[in-house]
Structure formats: structure tokens, C-alpha cells
Amino acid sequence: MGEPSGKADDGVPPSAADDGANGVPGAVPEGGKKRSPNRLIVDEATNDDNSVIGLSAAKMEELNLFRGDTVLVKGKKGRSTVCIVLTEEATEDCNVRMNKVVRKNLRVRLGDLVTLSPCSDVPYGKRVHILPLDDTIEGVTGNLFDVYLKPYFLEAYRPVTKGDLFLVRQ
């Protein structure tokens, strides 16, 4: 009758019975549902490159990724794109940093979840078909290829996916 609340006859004090795995409050107990290591929370990028995402060094090691590797990033509604992964020290292990252009291509916002997977078999494109958006070239004169696209793609490894939008600055 004088037993404390909790489980009867298990030998565990009531305060320890409420703790998670390894006695740490809030930790996921064994057999509990834990998020996959390649599912990450979207965070704002520190650089403004359309083809780069940033991960912490620990997360890159956990996912067996190296600086400069190509990854497939999956967002909402079946949207995906290909990016280059770089190390960013200020990034938390559960986050991935990407700029506004990449987020728009994936149809995600800050705080949403995305899935990363290594993508080592990205073929080099011999030709790409790029169309400017109508309202973005109003008042622009000259050869768009020489002024904008050639400097953007020349001497740079930029993976692109069909249907992606990207921002090119002069």
C-alpha cells in the first residue's frame, strides 16, 4: 500500500522511469521513432550561391559526405534538385543551410524538412536549354549569354536540374 507511484516492483524510482534513453530527459528511448539522419531542417544560407548547401562537419561525416560532393535534395511535392555540399562550422547538426533560390526550387521554407542523399552519378551536360523569365530581362541590352551565362558557368562546377530557376548577377 505504501508504494510510490510508478511501476510496481520494477526497482526503478519514479523519477528515473520518466527519463528517456540513458537517463537523459527528452531523449528518444530504444525502439522509439527517431528521425532519419538524412532528414534535415532548412536554415538560411550564409553564402549566396545557387548551387551550394551547407552542413556541419559532424553531419557530413555521419552521412559519409566530403566537401564538394554532389547531393540530391528532396523537398515538398516531389520536388528535387542537385547541389554541392560544403562544410559550414556555424551550422547545427540537424540543419542544412541553403539560399532562397534553392528553397524556392524545392518549394520549402525555413524550418521545413528536406531529405539529402548522395548523388555520385551526375553526368556532365554537353548542352543545357536556359530561358530567361520575361520580367527579368526588361531593359537589359546586349548578348545575354556573354554578359550573364558565360561568367556564371565558366570555370565553375554548377549542377543544374531540369525545371530549376536560378539567379544570375552581373
Disulfide bonds with the S-S distance in Angstrom:
none
